């Protein structure tokens, strides 16, 4: 047991040293942020932001820094509802949230593969062209052709867990109050999608490189 703990600690030290070498945070900011990540973020999102289970938490590696910080602030202000995230955000300062956003934005995203929605699939059609008959716009029109998002405006989606994308579309669909224009836009889109269409586009997004 002691040997395993020693090697895990050694691995974590080497891993974090590599992260700092590539970070734009200064040393003290990095150490403070690293401590927060290890104590409250790692269990769900992983030390590098590549969560392993989309039913529990999304991948946040390589996500836009400002977008991540804004989402943490929305959790803290109660604009976004999630008991776990609201509890975590409540203890974070504005500087903590900005630094966490920067930290995770600089991590390498682990790519994934779609299960069935590849080239020529329903998922690709929805993402790239939308659904004209039901007034659904192309996802790419806001999130970009590769799903890499638009800094400060729209989040990065590529390689995201399909389960998380699907669950969020359902959150938007069932949302009664829209606290912002972006939420209202996503609700207007999600209510026009069938369950099959949501699952298809979510699967396609998971495979985007």
C-alpha positions in Angstrom: 0.0 0.0 0.0 2.8 2.4 0.9 4.6 1.6 -2.3 1.5 2.3 -4.4 1.0 5.6 -2.6 4.6 6.5 -3.2 4.5 5.9 -6.9 1.1 7.7 -7.3 2.5 10.7 -5.5 5.6 10.6 -7.6 3.5 10.4 -10.8 1.3 13.3 -9.7 4.4 15.4 -8.9 5.9 14.7 -12.3 2.6 15.2 -14.1 1.9 18.5 -12.4 5.5 19.7 -13.0 4.9 19.2 -16.7 1.6 21.1 -16.5 3.3 24.1 -14.8 6.0 24.2 -17.5 3.3 24.7 -20.1 1.1 27.1 -18.0 0.7 30.8 -18.4 -0.2 31.1 -14.7 2.7 32.2 -12.4 4.1 29.7 -10.0 2.0 30.8 -7.0 -1.2 31.0 -9.0 -0.5 27.5 -10.5 0.2 26.0 -7.1 -3.0 27.5 -5.6 -5.1 26.4 -8.6 -3.5 22.9 -8.6 -4.5 22.5 -5.0 -8.1 23.4 -5.8 -8.1 21.0 -8.8 -6.7 18.1 -6.7 -9.1 18.7 -3.8 -12.4 19.5 -5.5 -12.2 19.1 -9.3 -10.1 15.9 -9.9 -12.7 13.4 -8.6 -15.2 14.2 -11.4 -13.2 16.0 -14.1 -9.8 14.4 -13.7 -6.6 16.3 -13.0 -6.3 17.3 -16.6 -10.0 18.0 -17.3 -10.6 14.8 -19.2 -13.4 13.2 -17.3 -14.0 9.5 -17.8 -17.7 9.3 -17.5 -20.1 11.7 -19.3 -23.0 10.8 -17.0 -21.0 12.3 -14.1 -19.1 15.2 -15.6 -18.1 16.7 -18.9 -14.7 17.0 -20.3 -13.4 20.5 -19.7 -9.8 20.2 -21.0 -9.1 22.7 -23.8 -12.3 24.6 -23.1 -12.2 28.3 -23.5 -10.8 29.9 -20.3 -13.3 32.8 -20.1 -16.2 30.5 -20.8 -15.3 28.1 -18.0 -14.8 31.0 -15.5 -18.2 32.5 -16.5 -19.9 29.1 -16.0 -18.4 28.8 -12.5 -19.7 32.3 -11.7 -23.1 31.3 -13.0 -23.1 28.3 -10.6 -22.1 30.5 -7.7 -24.8 33.1 -8.5 -27.4 30.3 -8.9 -28.0 31.0 -12.6 -27.0 27.5 -13.4 -28.5 24.8 -11.2 -26.4 21.9 -10.0 -26.2 21.0 -6.3 -22.6 19.7 -6.5 -21.2 22.5 -8.7 -23.1 25.2 -6.8 -21.6 23.9 -3.6 -18.1 23.9 -5.1 -18.4 27.4 -6.7 -19.7 28.9 -3.5 -16.2 28.5 -1.9 -14.3 30.0 -4.9 -13.2 33.6 -5.4 -13.4 35.4 -8.7 -9.6 34.9 -9.0 -9.9 31.2 -8.3 -12.5 30.8 -11.1 -10.4 32.8 -13.6 -7.4 30.7 -12.8 -9.3 27.4 -13.0 -10.6 28.5 -16.4 -7.1 29.2 -17.6 -5.7 26.0 -16.1 -8.2 23.7 -17.8 -8.1 25.6 -21.1 -4.4 24.7 -21.3 -4.9 21.0 -20.9 -4.8 18.6 -23.8 -8.2 17.3 -24.9 -8.4 13.5 -25.3 -10.3 12.8 -28.5 -13.0 10.3 -28.8 -14.9 8.4 -31.5 -18.6 8.3 -32.5 -20.4 5.0 -32.0 -22.5 5.1 -35.2 -22.8 8.7 -36.3 -19.9 9.2 -38.7 -19.7 10.7 -42.2 -23.1 10.8 -43.9 -25.1 10.1 -40.7 -28.1 11.9 -39.2 -25.9 13.3 -36.6 -23.5 14.9 -39.1 -26.5 16.3 -41.1 -27.9 18.0 -38.0 -24.5 19.4 -36.9 -23.5 20.7 -40.3 -26.8 21.7 -41.9 -29.5 21.6 -39.3 -33.0 20.4 -40.0 -34.8 22.8 -42.4 -38.2 21.2 -42.0 -38.3 21.9 -38.3 -36.3 25.1 -38.2 -33.3 23.7 -36.4 -30.1 25.6 -37.3 -26.7 23.9 -37.9 -24.8 23.4 -34.7 -21.7 24.5 -36.7 -23.1 27.9 -37.2 -22.3 28.8 -33.6 -19.9 26.1 -32.4 -17.7 26.1 -35.6 -17.2 23.4 -38.3 -15.0 21.4 -36.0 -17.0 22.0 -32.9 -14.1 24.1 -31.4 -16.5 26.9 -30.3 -16.0 30.6 -30.4 -13.9 32.1 -27.6 -16.0 33.9 -24.9 -19.2 33.2 -26.8 -19.9 29.5 -27.5 -18.3 26.5 -25.8 -16.1 23.9 -27.4 -18.0 20.7 -28.1 -15.7 18.4 -30.0 -14.9 15.1 -28.3 -17.3 15.8 -25.6 -19.1 12.7 -24.0 -22.3 12.0 -26.0 -24.1 11.3 -22.8 -23.3 14.8 -21.5 -24.4 16.5 -24.7 -27.6 14.5 -24.7 -28.3 15.3 -21.1 -27.7 19.0 -21.6 -30.0 19.2 -24.6 -32.7 17.7 -22.4 -31.9 20.3 -19.7 -32.4 23.1 -22.2 -35.6 21.4 -23.5 -37.2 21.2 -20.0 -35.9 24.7 -18.9 -38.8 27.0 -18.1 -36.9 30.2 -17.3 -34.1 31.3 -19.6 -31.7 33.5 -17.6 -29.7 34.5 -20.7 -30.1 34.9 -24.5 -27.8 31.9 -25.1 -30.0 29.7 -22.9 -33.1 30.9 -24.6 -31.6 30.1 -28.0 -30.6 26.6 -27.0 -34.0 25.9 -25.5 -35.6 27.1 -28.8 -33.4 24.6 -30.7 -33.7 21.6 -28.3 -37.5 21.7 -28.2 -37.6 21.1 -31.9 -35.3 18.0 -31.8 -36.7 14.5 -31.3 -35.0 12.2 -28.8 -33.5 10.2 -31.8 -32.1 13.4 -33.3 -30.5 14.6 -30.0 -28.8 11.2 -29.5 -27.5 11.2 -33.1 -26.0 14.7 -33.0 -24.6 14.0 -29.5 -22.8 10.9 -30.9 -21.5 12.8 -33.9 -20.1 15.6 -31.6 -18.3 12.9 -29.5 -16.4 11.9 -32.6 -15.4 15.3 -33.8 -11.7 15.9 -34.0 
